Amino acid sequence: MKSVSRKVSRRTFTKAAGAALALPNIITSSALGANGRPPASERIVMAGVGMGGQGSGDLNQFMGDPRIQVVAVCDVKHGALKSVQGRVNGRYKNKDCKTYLDYREVIARDDIDAVLCATPDHWHAQVTIDSMKQGKDIYCEKPLSLTIAEGRKMVQTARRYGRVFSCGSQRVIGDFGRLACAARSGEYGKILAAHADPGGPPRMCYLPGQPIPPNTIEWDLWLGPAPWAPYHPYRCGRAYGLGGKGFRTWYDYSGGMMTDWGGHKFGGVLHGMGLDSTGPSEIIPPGGEHKYLTFVFANGMKIYVGGGMKYICEAGEAKPMRDQKVPAGLRWYEDGARSPIQDLTNCILSRKRPFRDVEFAHRTATVCHLGNICYKLNRRLKWDPVKEDFIGDPEASRLIDRPRRGPWQI
Amino acid sequence: MKNLNISITVVACAFLLQVAGADVWEDLAKFKYTDGNNTAQEAEKQLRASPSAANPAIEKKLIVVLTSRDATQDGKAIACRLLQQIGTDNAVSALSDLLTDEVLSHYALLPLERLQSSSADKAMRDALSKAPAKLKVGLLGSIGERRDAKALKAIQVLAKDRDIAVSRASIVAIGKIANDDAAKFLAGLEVPESLVAVQLDALLACAERLEGSLSARLYEKVLESKGSHYRIASLKGLLRTDGKKGAKLIVESIKGDDASLRKGVLGLVAGEPGDDLTKAVVAALGNLAMAQQSEVITALGARGDSAALKEISGYVKSEDAGVRDAAIAAVGQLGNVDSVAMLLELGQSRELAAKASAAIARMEGDGINDALISAMKNKDLQVPALKAIVARGGKDAAPSLLKLVNDKNPDLRKEAWSGLATIAGDKHLGAMVKASASIKDSSAQGFALSAIKRAFSRARNKEAAFNGIADHFDSANNLTKLFVLDLATGVGSRRALDMERAALTSGNEELRQKAIRALANWSNASAAGDLLKLAKDAASDRDRLLALRGYIRLAGTAGGIKSGQERTAMLKQADALAKRTDEKRMIVGNLRSGGTPEALKMLFVYIKDESLRREAELSAAELAWNLRRTKSEEVRKLTKELTGSSNKGVANKARSALAEMNKVK
């Protein structure tokens, strides 16, 4: 965080000087830290990139924290920007929030400490890696990545620059935390397996092109690192699910429901099973030995993709219990946070690694991607979670990453 | 095994024949997105369905698409996508021809970038010299990913290109190639201001792949830059290449004025391995300002290196609250069984009790619970030890807590009951009930009973857990007996039911009243007979009302009732006893769950009652819909009657049900 110093930074000086020139003697009490807010110079200055439904919702939560000051919003869709800008300025009762179509202009701003990335999945790696290279801390919506290799590069960049990086998923603890506590409580003996049912993989998009409605979207920027394709509203739509009307359906931009809900559900069971720093050693397609697609881990634990959310333990299925303590060794939010957004804010200030630290999020996303690859190839795969490569299967290894369209290299 | 081989061969041959004869690959050459046909999906589907043995034949077909002059751009793009999965050296030549095509260059890179083949490298190198600037950027990205050292010289030239996008992509690629030559070139490269960040990142990428002095030199070069995140990255790298030097520089940064750098460096203290770093930071701790001390202690706690424990333990009584609190928390992270006594001693202070308890709760390692249980024998440490072990969820402490529930100290008694509420298991419930029975003060006894209730709510086998409690019923006082009768409601076992029956005839009016209420809320149908009898025979109207309501509720919703007919029959019996409108209204509401024609007929009787018509019609419409698969003429007739209701919702629902009934032959 650049702004914790009480010394006058360039930004504070410019702001103060500008205010002094324009409106002498008027410095708002809010800027000085009244009403329980830290003074402006000590707030975490934040920008939001990707201001669709999820992004603007996240932004609202961040704005609810007095330690955060949102100053910029960015989206390649013109329509989203003005309304979000209006909300930000309305919240702070000023006109400081700027809008951008190109995130590169946002992250070039020295005054921004942290970036919220809620773009479609195919942009996550690019926006967050470029931002971290500019010294920003990150909140990135789940799913973390579009490919396994992207995720590893996100981890490497965060570690290289000592950035705090939290991935989204309020459900890992919010929805599935109690179940994890029960499974890890010892009441049911050792965990043998878990079930998680995120949903299906994406498919290729063959939609024909349509004319781009004027002043609606920066199409080439929306495509970004993905292969060039003609504009179609369903290609880039927000519609949820795999119904073919939103980007989550399509392979070039998303891992489908497998990664979308997988970020929550696999994230939940990997957390509960204590497997969120590793990966499976084998992935078995459904229909043969197992009814469900199955991940087998080196310690013998299994995750079945289907059949609800549950843990199977030595003494049966674990059920959430009243007065359940968080068992020793089960990771949780830092410093009393109650959501990943609050957790990130705490961690930006303390420089601790948040609960959904990028490494854990990457391991979760990897399970999702491995599932998709297994569905695609429809055969048993062996995986080395240390090298993060398939064993003896070059065809599968090719699917660990995808070439990125220039100039979008990471 | 022989049979298996034959099977595989047969399947592969079948696919080969299909590939040879299929039109989909020829159609792919003509494919256009705008045509809106399924060719691309079909091709993808065939590839997925084919065994690996068929891949070479499919690859040949796809190469034909790529090399065909007449093939469409969209068809070639799809062919590239499919080759991404199955392409081999054989496809490189055809793909390389596309690398200079404005649209298809990126598609050609899809299979080439991740193909393990030196000919793919050569194809990209060759294209780099011919491609226009815009495509060079994409090629440089792929060459960088492949770390093709043979391309280095050409890329070094492009790193100085006037086109900023080309020079940027070149510097990134050199950083990824990351051999000695790449490192030396990057270190000596002069770049414009706009590319400084790219160069610094490339230097770091290079340094991370290299070892020894060259790597250290790169880190030192980056360390000269202004941005704190670059300096953090260099310090982290230097820790790896020269641990002592890196640690020394980190300590200097902690002492420095740059708050942003200090925060980042503390992240390194928390997360980067190395004994040198622990030693250097611990040695510096005493010379830091207090505000910095607390930050550093927190980072050392997160670091998890117990070598820092002794030094940090010296700060748990610091006069500065921030330093003291950080030290207590850090001892929780680094400490072991030997640290327990120190934290318990701190926990005697009201101000520090919660912090010490939280720290102990976090401690890992053997013997900690045993140490706490042992400390509970010491009068001075009882409360902090009790709180700490409860915070740890230490179930082994339940017997020790049971010994404290009758202690002279009321605060301690209360803490013991609270603790048992959280940690007691099924096997402790009986002893808890027994202990609660001897409490004279009713408020204190109520507290104890609510603790038992919380512990009971966790029981996985409710019946067995209840039996443990029931064993002490006869010797318990009235308050406890009332509590047990209430608890029995959710258990619903035979023994629980017998206890309620006994209470009904006990002659104790308080227990009798509790038993009636408990039966009225019973969790299964086993109490239905008792309730019906009470509803018929009860002397007071209040008892009759409670029993009848309970009976109607069980008839409508309780488990253990085998059929709809049985439910309807039970409700018919209730109907005969119901006197008041609200009782009848309950019957109306529950009749739909019977799901029988008989229930529908009963509802029509209620429809005639003006005060019940609305509810009865709604229930009847719902029930008619549930009976829509019936062949019963009578149901059909009643449903038709409902279509004439003045309530539009009811009439519509009835019409829908009737339409469905008319489909059933």
Interface residues (C-beta under 8 A of the other chain):
Chain A: M1 K2 V4 S5 K7 M132 K133 Q134 G135 Q156 R159 R160 Y161 G162 R163 V164 S185 E187 M204 Y206 L207 P208 G209 P227 W228 P230 K319 M321 R322 D323 K325 P327 A328 G329 S350 R351 K352 R353 K376 N378 P394 E395 S397 R398 L399 I400 D401 R402 P403 R404 R405 G406 P407 W408 Q409
Chain B: Y33 T34 D35 G36 A40 Q41 E44 R48 S52 A77 R81 Q84 Q85 I86 V103 H106 Y107 L109 L110 P111 L112 E113 R114 L115 Q116 K134 L135 K136 V137 G138 L139 L140 G141 S142 G144 E145 A165 R168 A169 V172 A197 D201 L204 E208 G227 S228 H229 Y230 I232 A233 K236 D257 D258 A259 S260 K263 G264 V265 L266 G267 L268 A270 G271 T298 A299 A302 A361 R362 E364 A391 R392 G393 A421 T422 R454 S457 R458 R460
